Each structure stands twice: as structure tokens, then as C-alpha cells.
Amino acid sequence: MASETLVAAVVALVVTASFPFYLYGAWYILDQEVVTWDVLIHHLKFIVVGLLLTTIPMLTWMVPRFLDQLGGFAALHAFLGLQAYAMLLVALTGIVRIFQVKHQHDMYDSAAREEDADIGELHENMGAWRGRLRIGVVGYVLFWLLAWLVGMIRFVMDYVLY
């Protein structure tokens, strides 16, 4: 069986490796003139990989050990991580509705899409949904970075300086 220090190092590397996937996924969709179905799917492939690289280690290694390590930094790390996932839920409440309306108007089909279509005109709540999406994404990234930083401090304190 691998030592706890080795497992902690692998978990830290896996979670750290998720960040470039988030960055590329965000850059890719922001760089597109028009978000077609293919663009959306390509974007989501990277975002989902990032989420898996963060969520699987959290559920399989961090959460089961949480009560054994309950303390100031562990509680802060858990709080920031939970805030990140809460902000992800806020983003999802926006993106699901945006997706539904765009799908109803065939805006993911490049052949059926009007080039000048303003998605804000598709539904009266589109602005609010887009706001939720933006707030959720920015909040997720901010809290993810803070949780990652606290996690790295915990790693150094628990496994490097012990």
C-alpha cells in the first residue's frame, strides 16, 4: 500500500492538473465568435475533465479523511471547496436555462442560426441567466483557487514540514 504522503502528493498533483483544463475550456469558448453545438461540446470536454480531476480525489480521498483531520486549515479548506461547488450550482442554474432556450431556437445548429441573432432577445430572463452563469463561473474559479491554495499550505504543513 502506498504511503499517505505519496497519496497526498498524487492527489495534490491531480487537483493541480485540473486548472489548465479549466483555463483552456474558458479560453476556447470566450475566443469563439459564435457558440455552435460543436464549440459547446469541445468546451465541455475540457471543463468536465477539470471537474473530474478535482471532484474524484475530493470524494475518494479528502472527504473520507476530513473528520480525522478536523482543524482550522481543514475546516477552511472544506469551506472554500464547498463554496466553489455552490458557485458551480449557481452557474448551472443559468447555463441550463440558456441551453434550453438556445436549443429551442436552433442556435446550436450553424445552418439554422441567424448570424445577427441577439440571444438577449430570445427570452425575457436571458440577462439574469447570463448573469448567474458569469457570477457562478467567476465565483467557482475564485473559491477553487483559494481552496487549492489552502490545500497546498496544508500539504506542506502536513507532509513536507511534519
VMD Tcl script that builds the backbone (N, CA, C; Angstrom):
set m [mol new atoms 486]
animate dup $m
set s [atomselect $m all]
$s set {name element resname resid chain x y z} {
  {N N MET 1 A 0.843 -1.181 0.000}
  {CA C MET 1 A 0.000 0.000 0.000}
  {C C MET 1 A 0.888 1.243 0.000}
  {N N ALA 2 A 0.492 2.220 -0.787}
  {CA C ALA 2 A 1.265 3.448 -0.895}
  {C C ALA 2 A 1.171 4.247 0.402}
  {N N SER 3 A 2.240 4.950 0.702}
  {CA C SER 3 A 2.235 5.760 1.924}
  {C C SER 3 A 1.258 6.925 1.779}
  {N N GLU 4 A 0.820 7.424 2.906}
  {CA C GLU 4 A -0.123 8.548 2.902}
  {C C GLU 4 A 0.502 9.782 2.250}
  {N N THR 5 A 1.794 9.975 2.442}
  {CA C THR 5 A 2.472 11.115 1.835}
  {C C THR 5 A 2.457 11.013 0.319}
  {N N LEU 6 A 2.702 9.820 -0.210}
  {CA C LEU 6 A 2.683 9.616 -1.655}
  {C C LEU 6 A 1.278 9.859 -2.214}
  {N N VAL 7 A 0.267 9.331 -1.545}
  {CA C VAL 7 A -1.110 9.528 -1.988}
  {C C VAL 7 A -1.468 11.014 -1.946}
  {N N ALA 8 A -1.072 11.701 -0.882}
  {CA C ALA 8 A -1.347 13.136 -0.768}
  {C C ALA 8 A -0.667 13.908 -1.901}
  {N N ALA 9 A 0.552 13.526 -2.249}
  {CA C ALA 9 A 1.265 14.188 -3.341}
  {C C ALA 9 A 0.568 13.945 -4.677}
  {N N VAL 10 A 0.115 12.721 -4.908}
  {CA C VAL 10 A -0.596 12.414 -6.157}
  {C C VAL 10 A -1.912 13.185 -6.219}
  {N N VAL 11 A -2.639 13.234 -5.114}
  {CA C VAL 11 A -3.895 13.996 -5.075}
  {C C VAL 11 A -3.631 15.467 -5.358}
  {N N ALA 12 A -2.590 16.025 -4.745}
  {CA C ALA 12 A -2.251 17.432 -4.982}
  {C C ALA 12 A -1.924 17.669 -6.457}
  {N N LEU 13 A -1.193 16.761 -7.065}
  {CA C LEU 13 A -0.856 16.898 -8.485}
  {C C LEU 13 A -2.089 16.773 -9.379}
  {N N VAL 14 A -2.965 15.835 -9.072}
  {CA C VAL 14 A -4.167 15.636 -9.886}
  {C C VAL 14 A -5.072 16.859 -9.807}
  {N N VAL 15 A -5.296 17.366 -8.598}
  {CA C VAL 15 A -6.147 18.544 -8.450}
  {C C VAL 15 A -5.496 19.746 -9.138}
  {N N THR 16 A -4.201 19.905 -9.005}
  {CA C THR 16 A -3.488 20.993 -9.673}
  {C C THR 16 A -3.594 20.854 -11.189}
  {N N ALA 17 A -3.549 19.633 -11.686}
  {CA C ALA 17 A -3.641 19.393 -13.130}
  {C C ALA 17 A -4.994 19.785 -13.702}
  {N N SER 18 A -6.009 19.925 -12.865}
  {CA C SER 18 A -7.327 20.300 -13.375}
  {C C SER 18 A -7.368 21.757 -13.846}
  {N N PHE 19 A -6.548 22.607 -13.272}
  {CA C PHE 19 A -6.621 24.036 -13.585}
  {C C PHE 19 A -6.367 24.360 -15.058}
  {N N PRO 20 A -5.357 23.766 -15.700}
  {CA C PRO 20 A -5.184 24.052 -17.137}
  {C C PRO 20 A -6.392 23.649 -17.980}
  {N N PHE 21 A -7.102 22.616 -17.583}
  {CA C PHE 21 A -8.310 22.224 -18.313}
  {C C PHE 21 A -9.379 23.309 -18.187}
  {N N TYR 22 A -9.539 23.853 -16.982}
  {CA C TYR 22 A -10.482 24.953 -16.788}
  {C C TYR 22 A -10.077 26.168 -17.634}
  {N N LEU 23 A -8.795 26.506 -17.591}
  {CA C LEU 23 A -8.324 27.669 -18.337}
  {C C LEU 23 A -8.534 27.510 -19.836}
  {N N TYR 24 A -8.159 26.340 -20.368}
  {CA C TYR 24 A -8.324 26.137 -21.800}
  {C C TYR 24 A -9.805 26.136 -22.183}
  {N N GLY 25 A -10.629 25.465 -21.399}
  {CA C GLY 25 A -12.061 25.433 -21.688}
  {C C GLY 25 A -12.652 26.832 -21.707}
  {N N ALA 26 A -12.274 27.658 -20.752}
  {CA C ALA 26 A -12.770 29.027 -20.691}
  {C C ALA 26 A -12.244 29.843 -21.865}
  {N N TRP 27 A -10.946 29.744 -22.119}
  {CA C TRP 27 A -10.365 30.491 -23.234}
  {C C TRP 27 A -11.017 30.089 -24.547}
  {N N TYR 28 A -11.224 28.803 -24.746}
  {CA C TYR 28 A -11.761 28.315 -26.013}
  {C C TYR 28 A -13.143 28.899 -26.289}
  {N N ILE 29 A -14.026 28.848 -25.307}
  {CA C ILE 29 A -15.383 29.338 -25.568}
  {C C ILE 29 A -15.424 30.858 -25.669}
  {N N LEU 30 A -14.569 31.546 -24.909}
  {CA C LEU 30 A -14.538 33.007 -24.992}
  {C C LEU 30 A -13.931 33.487 -26.308}
  {N N ASP 31 A -13.094 32.670 -26.914}
  {CA C ASP 31 A -12.415 33.024 -28.153}
  {C C ASP 31 A -13.298 32.818 -29.384}
  {N N GLN 32 A -14.424 32.160 -29.236}
  {CA C GLN 32 A -15.284 31.854 -30.380}
  {C C GLN 32 A -16.209 33.012 -30.699}
  {N N GLU 33 A -16.349 33.284 -31.961}
  {CA C GLU 33 A -17.277 34.321 -32.416}
  {C C GLU 33 A -18.719 33.885 -32.160}
  {N N VAL 34 A -19.018 32.630 -32.499}
  {CA C VAL 34 A -20.354 32.071 -32.351}
  {C C VAL 34 A -20.224 30.727 -31.643}
  {N N VAL 35 A -21.086 30.476 -30.657}
  {CA C VAL 35 A -21.056 29.205 -29.937}
  {C C VAL 35 A -22.021 28.239 -30.624}
  {N N THR 36 A -21.442 27.354 -31.431}
  {CA C THR 36 A -22.229 26.300 -32.069}
  {C C THR 36 A -22.239 25.089 -31.152}
  {N N TRP 37 A -22.977 24.074 -31.547}
  {CA C TRP 37 A -23.028 22.838 -30.770}
  {C C TRP 37 A -21.632 22.223 -30.653}
  {N N ASP 38 A -20.875 22.196 -31.751}
  {CA C ASP 38 A -19.521 21.627 -31.724}
  {C C ASP 38 A -18.599 22.412 -30.788}
  {N N VAL 39 A -18.725 23.722 -30.799}
  {CA C VAL 39 A -17.921 24.565 -29.905}
  {C C VAL 39 A -18.290 24.270 -28.456}
  {N N LEU 40 A -19.589 24.185 -28.168}
  {CA C LEU 40 A -20.044 23.900 -26.810}
  {C C LEU 40 A -19.527 22.546 -26.325}
  {N N ILE 41 A -19.633 21.529 -27.169}
  {CA C ILE 41 A -19.171 20.183 -26.788}
  {C C ILE 41 A -17.661 20.179 -26.560}
  {N N HIS 42 A -16.898 20.836 -27.430}
  {CA C HIS 42 A -15.440 20.893 -27.257}
  {C C HIS 42 A -15.095 21.579 -25.934}
  {N N HIS 43 A -15.772 22.675 -25.644}
  {CA C HIS 43 A -15.577 23.405 -24.390}
  {C C HIS 43 A -15.883 22.500 -23.194}
  {N N LEU 44 A -17.029 21.831 -23.241}
  {CA C LEU 44 A -17.456 20.997 -22.111}
  {C C LEU 44 A -16.539 19.803 -21.881}
  {N N LYS 45 A -15.917 19.281 -22.921}
  {CA C LYS 45 A -14.971 18.169 -22.750}
  {C C LYS 45 A -13.855 18.573 -21.787}
  {N N PHE 46 A -13.343 19.775 -21.923}
  {CA C PHE 46 A -12.247 20.223 -21.064}
  {C C PHE 46 A -12.738 20.588 -19.669}
  {N N ILE 47 A -13.894 21.233 -19.589}
  {CA C ILE 47 A -14.440 21.603 -18.292}
  {C C ILE 47 A -14.776 20.349 -17.479}
  {N N VAL 48 A -15.358 19.353 -18.116}
  {CA C VAL 48 A -15.717 18.113 -17.413}
  {C C VAL 48 A -14.462 17.390 -16.930}
  {N N VAL 49 A -13.412 17.361 -17.739}
  {CA C VAL 49 A -12.154 16.747 -17.290}
  {C C VAL 49 A -11.624 17.484 -16.068}
  {N N GLY 50 A -11.654 18.803 -16.091}
  {CA C GLY 50 A -11.215 19.589 -14.935}
  {C C GLY 50 A -12.037 19.265 -13.700}
  {N N LEU 51 A -13.347 19.201 -13.870}
  {CA C LEU 51 A -14.218 18.874 -12.733}
  {C C LEU 51 A -13.947 17.469 -12.199}
  {N N LEU 52 A -13.717 16.525 -13.090}
  {CA C LEU 52 A -13.421 15.154 -12.643}
  {C C LEU 52 A -12.088 15.089 -11.906}
  {N N LEU 53 A -11.094 15.807 -12.405}
  {CA C LEU 53 A -9.781 15.807 -11.751}
  {C C LEU 53 A -9.822 16.451 -10.370}
  {N N THR 54 A -10.798 17.278 -10.127}
  {CA C THR 54 A -10.964 17.886 -8.810}
  {C C THR 54 A -11.899 17.067 -7.933}
  {N N THR 55 A -13.012 16.629 -8.493}
  {CA C THR 55 A -14.072 16.003 -7.705}
  {C C THR 55 A -13.741 14.573 -7.274}
  {N N ILE 56 A -13.148 13.789 -8.144}
  {CA C ILE 56 A -12.851 12.393 -7.783}
  {C C ILE 56 A -11.884 12.314 -6.601}
  {N N PRO 57 A -10.757 13.044 -6.610}
  {CA C PRO 57 A -9.888 12.996 -5.419}
  {C C PRO 57 A -10.580 13.520 -4.161}
  {N N MET 58 A -11.433 14.525 -4.341}
  {CA C MET 58 A -12.142 15.071 -3.184}
  {C C MET 58 A -13.054 14.006 -2.572}
  {N N LEU 59 A -13.835 13.346 -3.410}
  {CA C LEU 59 A -14.795 12.368 -2.890}
  {C C LEU 59 A -14.137 11.078 -2.398}
  {N N THR 60 A -13.062 10.667 -3.029}
  {CA C THR 60 A -12.443 9.385 -2.669}
  {C C THR 60 A -11.351 9.488 -1.617}
  {N N TRP 61 A -10.721 10.661 -1.474}
  {CA C TRP 61 A -9.615 10.749 -0.523}
  {C C TRP 61 A -9.810 11.853 0.510}
  {N N MET 62 A -10.238 13.020 0.101}
  {CA C MET 62 A -10.331 14.140 1.047}
  {C C MET 62 A -11.522 14.008 1.995}
  {N N VAL 63 A -12.705 13.775 1.456}
  {CA C VAL 63 A -13.912 13.724 2.292}
  {C C VAL 63 A -13.836 12.599 3.334}
  {N N PRO 64 A -13.438 11.374 2.960}
  {CA C PRO 64 A -13.383 10.316 3.981}
  {C C PRO 64 A -12.402 10.602 5.122}
  {N N ARG 65 A -11.406 11.427 4.882}
  {CA C ARG 65 A -10.399 11.721 5.903}
  {C C ARG 65 A -10.692 13.005 6.662}
  {N N PHE 66 A -11.732 13.728 6.299}
  {CA C PHE 66 A -11.986 15.055 6.847}
  {C C PHE 66 A -12.142 15.049 8.364}
  {N N LEU 67 A -12.975 14.174 8.896}
  {CA C LEU 67 A -13.221 14.182 10.347}
  {C C LEU 67 A -11.980 13.825 11.151}
  {N N ASP 68 A -11.093 13.019 10.581}
  {CA C ASP 68 A -9.846 12.673 11.271}
  {C C ASP 68 A -8.878 13.852 11.320}
  {N N GLN 69 A -9.054 14.815 10.431}
  {CA C GLN 69 A -8.134 15.943 10.344}
  {C C GLN 69 A -8.789 17.261 10.736}
  {N N LEU 70 A -9.934 17.190 11.369}
  {CA C LEU 70 A -10.687 18.401 11.668}
  {C C LEU 70 A -9.832 19.394 12.439}
  {N N GLY 71 A -9.678 20.552 11.875}
  {CA C GLY 71 A -8.902 21.624 12.474}
  {C C GLY 71 A -9.103 22.887 11.664}
  {N N GLY 72 A -8.384 23.925 11.988}
  {CA C GLY 72 A -8.555 25.219 11.348}
  {C C GLY 72 A -8.361 25.212 9.845}
  {N N PHE 73 A -7.226 24.718 9.381}
  {CA C PHE 73 A -6.963 24.713 7.952}
  {C C PHE 73 A -7.856 23.722 7.220}
  {N N ALA 74 A -8.130 22.579 7.843}
  {CA C ALA 74 A -9.025 21.596 7.209}
  {C C ALA 74 A -10.424 22.176 7.061}
  {N N ALA 75 A -10.904 22.861 8.084}
  {CA C ALA 75 A -12.237 23.466 8.024}
  {C C ALA 75 A -12.273 24.580 6.974}
  {N N LEU 76 A -11.231 25.400 6.924}
  {CA C LEU 76 A -11.158 26.462 5.922}
  {C C LEU 76 A -11.114 25.876 4.516}
  {N N HIS 77 A -10.301 24.846 4.334}
  {CA C HIS 77 A -10.189 24.177 3.040}
  {C C HIS 77 A -11.549 23.624 2.608}
  {N N ALA 78 A -12.230 22.950 3.518}
  {CA C ALA 78 A -13.552 22.384 3.207}
  {C C ALA 78 A -14.561 23.497 2.917}
  {N N PHE 79 A -14.547 24.554 3.710}
  {CA C PHE 79 A -15.480 25.661 3.496}
  {C C PHE 79 A -15.281 26.287 2.120}
  {N N LEU 80 A -14.041 26.572 1.763}
  {CA C LEU 80 A -13.768 27.185 0.462}
  {C C LEU 80 A -14.137 26.243 -0.681}
  {N N GLY 81 A -13.848 24.961 -0.513}
  {CA C GLY 81 A -14.220 23.987 -1.537}
  {C C GLY 81 A -15.725 23.885 -1.711}
  {N N LEU 82 A -16.454 23.886 -0.592}
  {CA C LEU 82 A -17.918 23.842 -0.679}
  {C C LEU 82 A -18.473 25.108 -1.334}
  {N N GLN 83 A -17.848 26.241 -1.063}
  {CA C GLN 83 A -18.283 27.481 -1.709}
  {C C GLN 83 A -18.067 27.408 -3.216}
  {N N ALA 84 A -16.954 26.793 -3.629}
  {CA C ALA 84 A -16.691 26.635 -5.061}
  {C C ALA 84 A -17.805 25.823 -5.716}
  {N N TYR 85 A -18.173 24.701 -5.089}
  {CA C TYR 85 A -19.227 23.868 -5.666}
  {C C TYR 85 A -20.588 24.562 -5.602}
  {N N ALA 86 A -20.829 25.376 -4.587}
  {CA C ALA 86 A -22.071 26.149 -4.523}
  {C C ALA 86 A -22.125 27.145 -5.682}
  {N N MET 87 A -21.005 27.772 -5.987}
  {CA C MET 87 A -20.968 28.711 -7.103}
  {C C MET 87 A -21.132 27.971 -8.432}
  {N N LEU 88 A -20.641 26.749 -8.509}
  {CA C LEU 88 A -20.859 25.939 -9.706}
  {C C LEU 88 A -22.354 25.683 -9.907}
  {N N LEU 89 A -23.057 25.430 -8.812}
  {CA C LEU 89 A -24.512 25.245 -8.904}
  {C C LEU 89 A -25.200 26.524 -9.371}
  {N N VAL 90 A -24.736 27.676 -8.916}
  {CA C VAL 90 A -25.288 28.947 -9.382}
  {C C VAL 90 A -25.082 29.068 -10.895}
  {N N ALA 91 A -23.891 28.747 -11.356}
  {CA C ALA 91 A -23.611 28.800 -12.796}
  {C C ALA 91 A -24.520 27.847 -13.564}
  {N N LEU 92 A -24.722 26.661 -13.020}
  {CA C LEU 92 A -25.562 25.676 -13.708}
  {C C LEU 92 A -27.014 26.126 -13.806}
  {N N THR 93 A -27.503 26.881 -12.817}
  {CA C THR 93 A -28.880 27.368 -12.902}
  {C C THR 93 A -29.035 28.340 -14.061}
  {N N GLY 94 A -27.960 28.998 -14.438}
  {CA C GLY 94 A -28.011 29.881 -15.592}
  {C C GLY 94 A -27.803 29.145 -16.896}
  {N N ILE 95 A -26.780 28.300 -16.936}
  {CA C ILE 95 A -26.424 27.655 -18.204}
  {C C ILE 95 A -27.500 26.685 -18.676}
  {N N VAL 96 A -28.176 26.021 -17.768}
  {CA C VAL 96 A -29.221 25.075 -18.170}
  {C C VAL 96 A -30.346 25.814 -18.885}
  {N N ARG 97 A -30.765 26.927 -18.332}
  {CA C ARG 97 A -31.847 27.698 -18.967}
  {C C ARG 97 A -31.389 28.306 -20.294}
  {N N ILE 98 A -30.169 28.823 -20.344}
  {CA C ILE 98 A -29.635 29.373 -21.596}
  {C C ILE 98 A -29.586 28.281 -22.653}
  {N N PHE 99 A -29.087 27.119 -22.268}
  {CA C PHE 99 A -29.014 25.992 -23.188}
  {C C PHE 99 A -30.403 25.636 -23.717}
  {N N GLN 100 A -31.388 25.561 -22.826}
  {CA C GLN 100 A -32.743 25.201 -23.243}
  {C C GLN 100 A -33.291 26.189 -24.277}
  {N N VAL 101 A -33.142 27.476 -24.007}
  {CA C VAL 101 A -33.689 28.482 -24.920}
  {C C VAL 101 A -32.931 28.472 -26.245}
  {N N LYS 102 A -31.596 28.400 -26.193}
  {CA C LYS 102 A -30.828 28.364 -27.436}
  {C C LYS 102 A -31.158 27.107 -28.240}
  {N N HIS 103 A -31.348 25.992 -27.554}
  {CA C HIS 103 A -31.690 24.754 -28.251}
  {C C HIS 103 A -33.075 24.866 -28.903}
  {N N GLN 104 A -34.039 25.452 -28.192}
  {CA C GLN 104 A -35.388 25.644 -28.750}
  {C C GLN 104 A -35.357 26.517 -30.009}
  {N N HIS 105 A -34.418 27.449 -30.067}
  {CA C HIS 105 A -34.321 28.348 -31.221}
  {C C HIS 105 A -33.287 27.859 -32.246}
  {N N ASP 106 A -32.843 26.622 -32.131}
  {CA C ASP 106 A -31.864 26.024 -33.056}
  {C C ASP 106 A -30.601 26.864 -33.211}
  {N N MET 107 A -30.162 27.479 -32.128}
  {CA C MET 107 A -28.982 28.333 -32.221}
  {C C MET 107 A -27.669 27.563 -32.120}
  {N N TYR 108 A -27.738 26.275 -31.883}
  {CA C TYR 108 A -26.521 25.476 -31.877}
  {C C TYR 108 A -26.279 24.840 -33.237}
  {N N ASP 109 A -27.223 24.976 -34.136}
  {CA C ASP 109 A -27.098 24.436 -35.484}
  {C C ASP 109 A -26.603 25.564 -36.383}
  {N N SER 110 A -25.380 25.447 -36.879}
  {CA C SER 110 A -24.790 26.533 -37.657}
  {C C SER 110 A -25.568 26.814 -38.933}
  {N N ALA 111 A -26.284 25.825 -39.483}
  {CA C ALA 111 A -27.052 26.053 -40.709}
  {C C ALA 111 A -28.333 26.834 -40.421}
  {N N ALA 112 A -28.955 26.612 -39.278}
  {CA C ALA 112 A -30.240 27.240 -38.967}
  {C C ALA 112 A -30.078 28.571 -38.238}
  {N N ARG 113 A -28.892 28.888 -37.748}
  {CA C ARG 113 A -28.667 30.052 -36.911}
  {C C ARG 113 A -28.568 31.328 -37.742}
  {N N GLU 114 A -29.197 32.363 -37.236}
  {CA C GLU 114 A -29.055 33.685 -37.851}
  {C C GLU 114 A -27.791 34.325 -37.286}
  {N N GLU 115 A -26.967 34.866 -38.151}
  {CA C GLU 115 A -25.703 35.458 -37.709}
  {C C GLU 115 A -25.900 36.625 -36.754}
  {N N ASP 116 A -26.970 37.422 -36.953}
  {CA C ASP 116 A -27.153 38.628 -36.148}
  {C C ASP 116 A -28.022 38.402 -34.918}
  {N N ALA 117 A -28.425 37.186 -34.652}
  {CA C ALA 117 A -29.358 36.934 -33.555}
  {C C ALA 117 A -28.745 37.352 -32.224}
  {N N ASP 118 A -29.495 38.139 -31.479}
  {CA C ASP 118 A -29.091 38.564 -30.138}
  {C C ASP 118 A -29.749 37.609 -29.148}
  {N N ILE 119 A -28.943 36.835 -28.422}
  {CA C ILE 119 A -29.558 35.852 -27.527}
  {C C ILE 119 A -30.323 36.525 -26.395}
  {N N GLY 120 A -30.030 37.772 -26.118}
  {CA C GLY 120 A -30.780 38.514 -25.113}
  {C C GLY 120 A -32.244 38.715 -25.501}
  {N N GLU 121 A -32.520 38.630 -26.784}
  {CA C GLU 121 A -33.885 38.806 -27.285}
  {C C GLU 121 A -34.689 37.508 -27.270}
  {N N LEU 122 A -34.062 36.395 -27.006}
  {CA C LEU 122 A -34.746 35.104 -27.082}
  {C C LEU 122 A -35.699 34.855 -25.918}
  {N N HIS 123 A -35.401 35.445 -24.777}
  {CA C HIS 123 A -36.239 35.232 -23.593}
  {C C HIS 123 A -36.060 36.426 -22.671}
  {N N GLU 124 A -37.119 36.802 -21.975}
  {CA C GLU 124 A -37.053 37.982 -21.095}
  {C C GLU 124 A -36.101 37.808 -19.927}
  {N N ASN 125 A -35.797 36.570 -19.535}
  {CA C ASN 125 A -34.901 36.318 -18.402}
  {C C ASN 125 A -33.461 36.013 -18.814}
  {N N MET 126 A -33.155 36.128 -20.112}
  {CA C MET 126 A -31.824 35.750 -20.597}
  {C C MET 126 A -30.725 36.537 -19.880}
  {N N GLY 127 A -30.924 37.818 -19.651}
  {CA C GLY 127 A -29.911 38.623 -18.962}
  {C C GLY 127 A -29.631 38.118 -17.558}
  {N N ALA 128 A -30.671 37.733 -16.840}
  {CA C ALA 128 A -30.497 37.212 -15.479}
  {C C ALA 128 A -29.766 35.870 -15.515}
  {N N TRP 129 A -30.113 35.032 -16.475}
  {CA C TRP 129 A -29.447 33.720 -16.572}
  {C C TRP 129 A -27.979 33.872 -16.925}
  {N N ARG 130 A -27.693 34.788 -17.837}
  {CA C ARG 130 A -26.293 35.025 -18.195}
  {C C ARG 130 A -25.534 35.611 -17.013}
  {N N GLY 131 A -26.196 36.447 -16.221}
  {CA C GLY 131 A -25.576 36.983 -15.004}
  {C C GLY 131 A -25.251 35.889 -14.013}
  {N N ARG 132 A -26.202 34.968 -13.816}
  {CA C ARG 132 A -25.948 33.827 -12.918}
  {C C ARG 132 A -24.771 32.998 -13.405}
  {N N LEU 133 A -24.733 32.773 -14.709}
  {CA C LEU 133 A -23.629 31.995 -15.275}
  {C C LEU 133 A -22.297 32.678 -15.005}
  {N N ARG 134 A -22.219 33.964 -15.261}
  {CA C ARG 134 A -20.959 34.691 -15.052}
  {C C ARG 134 A -20.554 34.718 -13.579}
  {N N ILE 135 A -21.515 35.040 -12.711}
  {CA C ILE 135 A -21.221 35.083 -11.275}
  {C C ILE 135 A -20.783 33.711 -10.792}
  {N N GLY 136 A -21.474 32.680 -11.231}
  {CA C GLY 136 A -21.136 31.323 -10.815}
  {C C GLY 136 A -19.759 30.892 -11.273}
  {N N VAL 137 A -19.416 31.199 -12.515}
  {CA C VAL 137 A -18.103 30.800 -13.045}
  {C C VAL 137 A -16.984 31.560 -12.339}
  {N N VAL 138 A -17.142 32.871 -12.200}
  {CA C VAL 138 A -16.114 33.670 -11.516}
  {C C VAL 138 A -15.989 33.217 -10.061}
  {N N GLY 139 A -17.123 32.996 -9.404}
  {CA C GLY 139 A -17.101 32.532 -8.019}
  {C C GLY 139 A -16.448 31.169 -7.879}
  {N N TYR 140 A -16.781 30.256 -8.806}
  {CA C TYR 140 A -16.177 28.926 -8.753}
  {C C TYR 140 A -14.656 29.031 -8.864}
  {N N VAL 141 A -14.186 29.770 -9.842}
  {CA C VAL 141 A -12.739 29.881 -10.052}
  {C C VAL 141 A -12.073 30.533 -8.839}
  {N N LEU 142 A -12.668 31.594 -8.321}
  {CA C LEU 142 A -12.098 32.269 -7.155}
  {C C LEU 142 A -12.018 31.329 -5.952}
  {N N PHE 143 A -13.135 30.679 -5.628}
  {CA C PHE 143 A -13.128 29.778 -4.469}
  {C C PHE 143 A -12.273 28.538 -4.726}
  {N N TRP 144 A -12.231 28.056 -5.967}
  {CA C TRP 144 A -11.370 26.919 -6.292}
  {C C TRP 144 A -9.919 27.290 -6.032}
  {N N LEU 145 A -9.512 28.472 -6.505}
  {CA C LEU 145 A -8.128 28.903 -6.289}
  {C C LEU 145 A -7.809 29.054 -4.804}
  {N N LEU 146 A -8.727 29.633 -4.037}
  {CA C LEU 146 A -8.499 29.786 -2.599}
  {C C LEU 146 A -8.428 28.415 -1.912}
  {N N ALA 147 A -9.329 27.510 -2.282}
  {CA C ALA 147 A -9.300 26.163 -1.695}
  {C C ALA 147 A -8.006 25.447 -2.080}
  {N N TRP 148 A -7.585 25.611 -3.322}
  {CA C TRP 148 A -6.341 24.977 -3.779}
  {C C TRP 148 A -5.149 25.525 -2.987}
  {N N LEU 149 A -5.116 26.841 -2.797}
  {CA C LEU 149 A -4.014 27.461 -2.047}
  {C C LEU 149 A -3.979 26.944 -0.605}
  {N N VAL 150 A -5.119 26.900 0.049}
  {CA C VAL 150 A -5.172 26.375 1.422}
  {C C VAL 150 A -4.783 24.893 1.422}
  {N N GLY 151 A -5.225 24.154 0.421}
  {CA C GLY 151 A -4.847 22.744 0.317}
  {C C GLY 151 A -3.347 22.557 0.162}
  {N N MET 152 A -2.716 23.417 -0.629}
  {CA C MET 152 A -1.264 23.319 -0.810}
  {C C MET 152 A -0.533 23.673 0.486}
  {N N ILE 153 A -1.061 24.674 1.208}
  {CA C ILE 153 A -0.464 25.021 2.510}
  {C C ILE 153 A -0.601 23.841 3.467}
  {N N ARG 154 A -1.777 23.224 3.491}
  {CA C ARG 154 A -1.985 22.044 4.337}
  {C C ARG 154 A -1.036 20.920 3.947}
  {N N PHE 155 A -0.867 20.705 2.641}
  {CA C PHE 155 A 0.036 19.651 2.168}
  {C C PHE 155 A 1.453 19.885 2.683}
  {N N VAL 156 A 1.924 21.114 2.542}
  {CA C VAL 156 A 3.284 21.435 3.003}
  {C C VAL 156 A 3.384 21.257 4.518}
  {N N MET 157 A 2.396 21.763 5.243}
  {CA C MET 157 A 2.438 21.663 6.703}
  {C C MET 157 A 2.340 20.203 7.181}
  {N N ASP 158 A 1.497 19.403 6.542}
  {CA C ASP 158 A 1.252 18.037 7.000}
  {C C ASP 158 A 2.257 17.016 6.480}
  {N N TYR 159 A 2.800 17.237 5.277}
  {CA C TYR 159 A 3.604 16.183 4.661}
  {C C TYR 159 A 5.038 16.584 4.334}
  {N N VAL 160 A 5.324 17.859 4.257}
  {CA C VAL 160 A 6.688 18.293 3.956}
  {C C VAL 160 A 7.396 18.730 5.227}
  {N N LEU 161 A 6.696 19.507 6.060}
  {CA C LEU 161 A 7.333 20.047 7.269}
  {C C LEU 161 A 7.090 19.199 8.515}
  {N N TYR 162 A 6.334 18.136 8.390}
  {CA C TYR 162 A 5.987 17.355 9.580}
  {C C TYR 162 A 7.230 16.845 10.207}
}
mol reanalyze $m
mol bondsrecalc $m
mol representation Tube
mol addrep $m
